[in-house]
Amino acid sequence: MEAIPDDYIASPCVSVCTVDPVTKQCVGCLRTLKEIGAWRTMSPQEKRAVIAACDERANTQVRLGKDGKPLKV
């Protein structure tokens, strides 16, 4: 088993991968299309900022599953 680097930041993806046509955000993880596309090339600090932004979005938006029902995350 390989060691995980100290600066590894896991993706906030919850495998829903459906974009809301109004907000242009994934209804599962609440990332924008731009954030999703750039994730692989972001620095650890940028990834932490995206996760913080998603947490803020979660305070005002409900994360949905593929069935349209609220996720329990």
N, CA, C and O atoms as a GROMACS GRO file, in nm:
protein
  292
    1MET      N    1   0.083  -0.117   0.000
    1MET     CA    2   0.000   0.000   0.000
    1MET      C    3   0.089   0.125   0.000
    1MET      O    4   0.180   0.136   0.081
    2GLU      N    5   0.061   0.217  -0.092
    2GLU     CA    6   0.141   0.338  -0.101
    2GLU      C    7   0.100   0.439   0.005
    2GLU      O    8  -0.017   0.449   0.041
    3ALA      N    9   0.198   0.513   0.054
    3ALA     CA   10   0.170   0.618   0.151
    3ALA      C   11   0.103   0.736   0.080
    3ALA      O   12   0.136   0.768  -0.034
    4ILE      N   13   0.011   0.801   0.149
    4ILE     CA   14  -0.056   0.919   0.095
    4ILE      C   15   0.028   1.040   0.134
    4ILE      O   16   0.060   1.058   0.251
    5PRO      N   17   0.063   1.126   0.034
    5PRO     CA   18   0.142   1.246   0.068
    5PRO      C   19   0.069   1.335   0.168
    5PRO      O   20  -0.054   1.339   0.171
    6ASP      N   21   0.147   1.406   0.249
    6ASP     CA   22   0.089   1.495   0.350
    6ASP      C   23   0.003   1.604   0.290
    6ASP      O   24  -0.089   1.653   0.354
    7ASP      N   25   0.033   1.644   0.166
    7ASP     CA   26  -0.042   1.753   0.104
    7ASP      C   27  -0.158   1.703   0.017
    7ASP      O   28  -0.216   1.781  -0.059
    8TYR      N   29  -0.192   1.574   0.028
    8TYR     CA   30  -0.303   1.519  -0.050
    8TYR      C   31  -0.435   1.571   0.004
    8TYR      O   32  -0.461   1.565   0.124
    9ILE      N   33  -0.519   1.623  -0.085
    9ILE     CA   34  -0.652   1.671  -0.050
    9ILE      C   35  -0.751   1.590  -0.133
    9ILE      O   36  -0.749   1.596  -0.256
   10ALA      N   37  -0.837   1.516  -0.068
   10ALA     CA   38  -0.935   1.432  -0.138
   10ALA      C   39  -1.040   1.519  -0.206
   10ALA      O   40  -1.077   1.625  -0.156
   11SER      N   41  -1.085   1.474  -0.320
   11SER     CA   42  -1.192   1.542  -0.392
   11SER      C   43  -1.321   1.536  -0.311
   11SER      O   44  -1.350   1.434  -0.248
   12PRO      N   45  -1.399   1.644  -0.313
   12PRO     CA   46  -1.527   1.642  -0.242
   12PRO      C   47  -1.638   1.570  -0.320
   12PRO      O   48  -1.754   1.570  -0.277
   13CYS      N   49  -1.605   1.511  -0.432
   13CYS     CA   50  -1.702   1.441  -0.516
   13CYS      C   51  -1.777   1.334  -0.436
   13CYS      O   52  -1.716   1.259  -0.360
   14VAL      N   53  -1.909   1.328  -0.455
   14VAL     CA   54  -1.991   1.226  -0.390
   14VAL      C   55  -2.057   1.136  -0.495
   14VAL      O   56  -2.156   1.068  -0.467
   15SER      N   57  -2.000   1.135  -0.615
   15SER     CA   58  -2.042   1.049  -0.727
   15SER      C   59  -2.185   1.072  -0.773
   15SER      O   60  -2.253   0.979  -0.816
   16VAL      N   61  -2.232   1.196  -0.765
   16VAL     CA   62  -2.362   1.230  -0.820
   16VAL      C   63  -2.344   1.288  -0.960
   16VAL      O   64  -2.413   1.246  -1.052
   17CYS      N   65  -2.252   1.382  -0.976
   17CYS     CA   66  -2.209   1.434  -1.105
   17CYS      C   67  -2.324   1.478  -1.195
   17CYS      O   68  -2.333   1.438  -1.311
   18THR      N   69  -2.411   1.560  -1.141
   18THR     CA   70  -2.521   1.620  -1.216
   18THR      C   71  -2.515   1.770  -1.194
   18THR      O   72  -2.512   1.816  -1.080
   19VAL      N   73  -2.512   1.846  -1.302
   19VAL     CA   74  -2.498   1.991  -1.292
   19VAL      C   75  -2.636   2.057  -1.299
   19VAL      O   76  -2.715   2.031  -1.388
   20ASP      N   77  -2.660   2.144  -1.201
   20ASP     CA   78  -2.783   2.223  -1.199
   20ASP      C   79  -2.774   2.327  -1.310
   20ASP      O   80  -2.677   2.403  -1.316
   21PRO      N   81  -2.874   2.331  -1.399
   21PRO     CA   82  -2.866   2.425  -1.511
   21PRO      C   83  -2.873   2.572  -1.470
   21PRO      O   84  -2.831   2.659  -1.546
   22VAL      N   85  -2.926   2.600  -1.353
   22VAL     CA   86  -2.937   2.739  -1.307
   22VAL      C   87  -2.808   2.784  -1.239
   22VAL      O   88  -2.752   2.888  -1.274
   23THR      N   89  -2.762   2.707  -1.140
   23THR     CA   90  -2.644   2.748  -1.064
   23THR      C   91  -2.513   2.710  -1.131
   23THR      O   92  -2.407   2.764  -1.098
   24LYS      N   93  -2.518   2.616  -1.225
   24LYS     CA   94  -2.398   2.564  -1.292
   24LYS      C   95  -2.304   2.497  -1.193
   24LYS      O   96  -2.182   2.497  -1.210
   25GLN      N   97  -2.364   2.439  -1.087
   25GLN     CA   98  -2.288   2.366  -0.986
   25GLN      C   99  -2.335   2.222  -0.983
   25GLN      O  100  -2.450   2.191  -1.014
   26CYS      N  101  -2.243   2.133  -0.944
   26CYS     CA  102  -2.282   1.994  -0.923
   26CYS      C  103  -2.378   1.989  -0.805
   26CYS      O  104  -2.352   2.049  -0.701
   27VAL      N  105  -2.489   1.918  -0.821
   27VAL     CA  106  -2.587   1.910  -0.713
   27VAL      C  107  -2.540   1.821  -0.598
   27VAL      O  108  -2.597   1.824  -0.489
   28GLY      N  109  -2.437   1.742  -0.622
   28GLY     CA  110  -2.385   1.654  -0.518
   28GLY      C  111  -2.277   1.720  -0.434
   28GLY      O  112  -2.290   1.728  -0.312
   29CYS      N  113  -2.170   1.768  -0.499
   29CYS     CA  114  -2.057   1.825  -0.423
   29CYS      C  115  -2.060   1.977  -0.416
   29CYS      O  116  -1.986   2.036  -0.338
   30LEU      N  117  -2.145   2.040  -0.495
   30LEU     CA  118  -2.163   2.185  -0.498
   30LEU      C  119  -2.044   2.260  -0.558
   30LEU      O  120  -2.033   2.382  -0.540
   31ARG      N  121  -1.956   2.190  -0.630
   31ARG     CA  122  -1.848   2.259  -0.700
   31ARG      C  123  -1.900   2.313  -0.832
   31ARG      O  124  -1.994   2.258  -0.891
   32THR      N  125  -1.839   2.421  -0.878
   32THR     CA  126  -1.872   2.475  -1.010
   32THR      C  127  -1.802   2.391  -1.116
   32THR      O  128  -1.711   2.314  -1.086
   33LEU      N  129  -1.846   2.406  -1.240
   33LEU     CA  130  -1.780   2.334  -1.349
   33LEU      C  131  -1.633   2.372  -1.358
   33LEU      O  132  -1.548   2.286  -1.384
   34LYS      N  133  -1.602   2.498  -1.336
   34LYS     CA  134  -1.464   2.545  -1.340
   34LYS      C  135  -1.381   2.476  -1.230
   34LYS      O  136  -1.269   2.432  -1.254
   35GLU      N  137  -1.438   2.468  -1.110
   35GLU     CA  138  -1.367   2.404  -0.999
   35GLU      C  139  -1.346   2.256  -1.024
   35GLU      O  140  -1.239   2.202  -0.993
   36ILE      N  141  -1.445   2.191  -1.080
   36ILE     CA  142  -1.433   2.048  -1.111
   36ILE      C  143  -1.324   2.026  -1.215
   36ILE      O  144  -1.240   1.937  -1.200
   37GLY      N  145  -1.326   2.107  -1.320
   37GLY     CA  146  -1.229   2.092  -1.428
   37GLY      C  147  -1.086   2.120  -1.386
   37GLY      O  148  -0.993   2.060  -1.440
   38ALA      N  149  -1.068   2.211  -1.291
   38ALA     CA  150  -0.933   2.250  -1.250
   38ALA      C  151  -0.879   2.168  -1.134
   38ALA      O  152  -0.761   2.182  -1.099
   39TRP      N  153  -0.960   2.083  -1.074
   39TRP     CA  154  -0.922   2.013  -0.951
   39TRP      C  155  -0.786   1.945  -0.960
   39TRP      O  156  -0.705   1.957  -0.868
   40ARG      N  157  -0.759   1.875  -1.068
   40ARG     CA  158  -0.635   1.798  -1.080
   40ARG      C  159  -0.510   1.885  -1.080
   40ARG      O  160  -0.402   1.839  -1.042
   41THR      N  161  -0.523   2.010  -1.123
   41THR     CA  162  -0.406   2.096  -1.133
   41THR      C  163  -0.398   2.200  -1.021
   41THR      O  164  -0.306   2.281  -1.018
   42MET      N  165  -0.494   2.197  -0.929
   42MET     CA  166  -0.494   2.293  -0.818
   42MET      C  167  -0.390   2.255  -0.714
   42MET      O  168  -0.357   2.138  -0.693
   43SER      N  169  -0.338   2.359  -0.648
   43SER     CA  170  -0.247   2.338  -0.536
   43SER      C  171  -0.330   2.292  -0.416
   43SER      O  172  -0.452   2.309  -0.416
   44PRO      N  173  -0.266   2.236  -0.314
   44PRO     CA  174  -0.341   2.198  -0.194
   44PRO      C  175  -0.417   2.317  -0.133
   44PRO      O  176  -0.529   2.300  -0.084
   45GLN      N  177  -0.358   2.434  -0.136
   45GLN     CA  178  -0.423   2.553  -0.081
   45GLN      C  179  -0.548   2.588  -0.162
   45GLN      O  180  -0.651   2.624  -0.104
   46GLU      N  181  -0.540   2.577  -0.293
   46GLU     CA  182  -0.656   2.605  -0.379
   46GLU      C  183  -0.767   2.503  -0.354
   46GLU      O  184  -0.885   2.538  -0.350
   47LYS      N  185  -0.729   2.377  -0.337
   47LYS     CA  186  -0.828   2.273  -0.308
   47LYS      C  187  -0.897   2.298  -0.175
   47LYS      O  188  -1.019   2.280  -0.164
   48ARG      N  189  -0.821   2.340  -0.075
   48ARG     CA  190  -0.882   2.372   0.055
   48ARG      C  191  -0.980   2.488   0.041
   48ARG      O  192  -1.086   2.488   0.105
   49ALA      N  193  -0.945   2.586  -0.042
   49ALA     CA  194  -1.034   2.701  -0.065
   49ALA      C  195  -1.163   2.657  -0.133
   49ALA      O  196  -1.271   2.707  -0.098
   50VAL      N  197  -1.155   2.565  -0.228
   50VAL     CA  198  -1.274   2.514  -0.296
   50VAL      C  199  -1.362   2.438  -0.198
   50VAL      O  200  -1.484   2.454  -0.197
   51ILE      N  201  -1.300   2.355  -0.115
   51ILE     CA  202  -1.378   2.280  -0.016
   51ILE      C  203  -1.446   2.375   0.081
   51ILE      O  204  -1.561   2.353   0.119
   52ALA      N  205  -1.377   2.480   0.122
   52ALA     CA  206  -1.438   2.580   0.211
   52ALA      C  207  -1.555   2.649   0.141
   52ALA      O  208  -1.660   2.673   0.202
   53ALA      N  209  -1.539   2.681   0.012
   53ALA     CA  210  -1.648   2.744  -0.063
   53ALA      C  211  -1.767   2.649  -0.074
   53ALA      O  212  -1.882   2.693  -0.063
   54CYS      N  213  -1.741   2.522  -0.095
   54CYS     CA  214  -1.850   2.423  -0.103
   54CYS      C  215  -1.922   2.411   0.031
   54CYS      O  216  -2.044   2.398   0.036
   55ASP      N  217  -1.846   2.417   0.139
   55ASP     CA  218  -1.907   2.413   0.273
   55ASP      C  219  -1.998   2.534   0.294
   55ASP      O  220  -2.106   2.521   0.351
   56GLU      N  221  -1.954   2.650   0.247
   56GLU     CA  222  -2.036   2.771   0.258
   56GLU      C  223  -2.163   2.756   0.173
   56GLU      O  224  -2.272   2.793   0.216
   57ARG      N  225  -2.149   2.702   0.053
   57ARG     CA  226  -2.265   2.681  -0.034
   57ARG      C  227  -2.363   2.584   0.031
   57ARG      O  228  -2.485   2.599   0.017
   58ALA      N  229  -2.310   2.485   0.101
   58ALA     CA  230  -2.396   2.386   0.165
   58ALA      C  231  -2.482   2.448   0.275
   58ALA      O  232  -2.584   2.392   0.313
   59ASN      N  233  -2.439   2.563   0.327
   59ASN     CA  234  -2.519   2.631   0.429
   59ASN      C  235  -2.647   2.690   0.372
   59ASN      O  236  -2.742   2.715   0.445
   60THR      N  237  -2.649   2.714   0.240
   60THR     CA  238  -2.767   2.775   0.178
   60THR      C  239  -2.832   2.688   0.072
   60THR      O  240  -2.940   2.720   0.022
   61GLN      N  241  -2.766   2.578   0.036
   61GLN     CA  242  -2.818   2.490  -0.068
   61GLN      C  243  -2.821   2.346  -0.016
   61GLN      O  244  -2.739   2.307   0.067
   62VAL      N  245  -2.914   2.269  -0.065
   62VAL     CA  246  -2.924   2.129  -0.027
   62VAL      C  247  -2.852   2.045  -0.133
   62VAL      O  248  -2.874   2.062  -0.252
   63ARG      N  249  -2.766   1.955  -0.088
   63ARG     CA  250  -2.699   1.863  -0.180
   63ARG      C  251  -2.798   1.754  -0.217
   63ARG      O  252  -2.864   1.696  -0.131
   64LEU      N  253  -2.808   1.728  -0.346
   64LEU     CA  254  -2.905   1.630  -0.396
   64LEU      C  255  -2.836   1.509  -0.454
   64LEU      O  256  -2.724   1.517  -0.503
   65GLY      N  257  -2.905   1.397  -0.447
   65GLY     CA  258  -2.859   1.275  -0.511
   65GLY      C  259  -2.913   1.265  -0.652
   65GLY      O  260  -2.987   1.353  -0.697
   66LYS      N  261  -2.878   1.160  -0.723
   66LYS     CA  262  -2.924   1.141  -0.860
   66LYS      C  263  -3.076   1.128  -0.868
   66LYS      O  264  -3.136   1.154  -0.973
   67ASP      N  265  -3.137   1.089  -0.757
   67ASP     CA  266  -3.282   1.074  -0.754
   67ASP      C  267  -3.351   1.206  -0.721
   67ASP      O  268  -3.474   1.212  -0.714
   68GLY      N  269  -3.273   1.313  -0.700
   68GLY     CA  270  -3.329   1.443  -0.669
   68GLY      C  271  -3.361   1.463  -0.522
   68GLY      O  272  -3.407   1.570  -0.483
   69LYS      N  273  -3.337   1.361  -0.441
   69LYS     CA  274  -3.364   1.370  -0.298
   69LYS      C  275  -3.238   1.420  -0.225
   69LYS      O  276  -3.127   1.396  -0.271
   70PRO      N  277  -3.256   1.486  -0.112
   70PRO     CA  278  -3.140   1.537  -0.037
   70PRO      C  279  -3.044   1.427   0.003
   70PRO      O  280  -3.086   1.319   0.046
   71LEU      N  281  -2.914   1.455  -0.011
   71LEU     CA  282  -2.811   1.360   0.031
   71LEU      C  283  -2.792   1.371   0.181
   71LEU      O  284  -2.811   1.477   0.241
   72LYS      N  285  -2.755   1.261   0.239
   72LYS     CA  286  -2.721   1.258   0.381
   72LYS      C  287  -2.570   1.240   0.388
   72LYS      O  288  -2.520   1.128   0.394
   73VAL      N  289  -2.497   1.354   0.387
   73VAL     CA  290  -2.350   1.348   0.390
   73VAL      C  291  -2.295   1.396   0.520
   73VAL      O  292  -2.174   1.398   0.539
   0.00000   0.00000   0.00000
